Amino acid sequence: MKLLLTSAGVTNPSIRDALVDLLGKPIAEASALCIPTAAYPMGGPASAWRFISGQTPLPMSGLGWKSLGVLELTALPSVGEELWVPWVREADVLLVHGGDATYLSHWMRQSGLADLLPSLTDTVWVGLSAGSMVLTPRIGADFVAWQSAPDDRTLGVVDFSIFPHLGLEPDNTMANAERWVAEIAAPAYAIDDQTAIKVTDGKVEVVSEGHWKQFPS
């Protein structure tokens, strides 16, 4: 799977170019599925609707895709893999909304999507905030909003953690990022809303028109 892990979506030409490079074709020729699941413990149904409809300043679903569908993870266990797995395999890109990454991680496991990820070698995953953080090993206690979360662990698809929305006052300051990384004690990046992390074949590249910092282990 090819990854574009963003803080706030495809917010500038550099991130958009990185997306097109991962797709290998124009956005207008690519099919997308949007995953709003993470929104429910935090932003609720209005946030999910804005993400799906593109009625948001965070550019994801409204980028001009050839086709766009909704993949709601909480529905998948009752739908059956014989239906939803082909939907995922046929999509060029998965657009994954923000919210609570531990809730999203739970439903990725419960639905079976987490188990499917290693086989999606040509699919592009574009995460927004929690939609990016869910692929990391841990998110830190401050980012857990879902009351049923046992801890801050997520899927660990990549070997680094992400502190998003760097510079957004009052919570996402660099000082708070440094306290956060001391808590998780692991490799991490703090990225602002003009920054994304591109991962292809294990190679990590920061794409930015803003500010970011790498925290080594």
Sequence and secondary structure as in RCSB ss.txt:
>XXXX:A:sequence
MKLLLTSAGVTNPSIRDALVDLLGKPIAEASALCIPTAAYPMGGPASAWRFISGQTPLPMSGLGWKSLGVLELTA
LPSVGEELWVPWVREADVLLVHGGDATYLSHWMRQSGLADLLPSLTDTVWVGLSAGSMVLTPRIGADFVAWQSAP
DDRTLGVVDFSIFPHLGLEPDNTMANAERWVAEIAAPAYAIDDQTAIKVTDGKVEVVSEGHWKQFPS
>XXXX:A:secstr
 EEEEESSSS SHHHHHHHHHHHTS GGG EEEEE GGGTTTTHHHHHHHHHHT SSS STTS  SEEEE  GGG
HHHH HHHHHHHHHH SEEEE  S HHHHHHHHHHHSHHHHGGG TT EEEEETHHHHTTSSB  GGG   TT S
SSB   SSSSEEE STTBTTTB HHHHHHHHHHH S EEEE TTEEEEEETTEEEEEESS EEEE  
